[in-house]
């Protein structure tokens, strides 16, 4: 299988995700690579990702600090677009979510946007994808490329049925950055579990190796090119 490599020449890259930790699970190695190659990284969140935990264990300040630490490591700019209810984005109008996404796109004018897979089990992920696609309507933004990625314990836990499965068509070599991805995920220490829980150090490496086998490399992250414009 041919391994396609994205162009990394000082572009503006915007990663739009529902919760802190999604960015690392989805493309932690690729973000480290993009940062190393000189691209300008921007990470935007739509929720603190703590609301569904319950008041006793929810800690938005901790999650905020962890996200800031990740962004600092990557030399990325960080944005909190909103704090929509965790795991309840379906209770918010799509228009509200889309407007939050549009605002950051109009502010940054990114060349490339990365976001969630449209078929994830998590409703917040699916809503985020829809909002991104709506906000990035052709002819309305600077966005030339849109990619989706997989998130452990969401993409993989969805029913394996037509229209929901993640079908990558782009693989990024993260052989030099897999340890950075593990290190970044350990910043979100409350999200890390013990294998065979997917969000574990072994789970992260295993998925990267599996995608590597698909592409003839040792460790890769997989993406789906949703739309690309070559001008």
RABELPE-V779002 format. One record per helix or strand. SS is the DSSP state (hx for helix, st for strand). FROM is the first residue (numbers start at 0). TO is the last residue. Records with the same first field share a line. If there is no record, write none. Layout:
SS = FROM-TO + FROM-TO
This chain:
st = 11-16 + 39-44 + 76-79 + 111-115 + 144-148 + 169-172 + 219-227
hx = 21-35 + 50-52 + 59-73 + 88-90 + 93-107 + 122-134 + 177-186 + 188-190 + 200-214
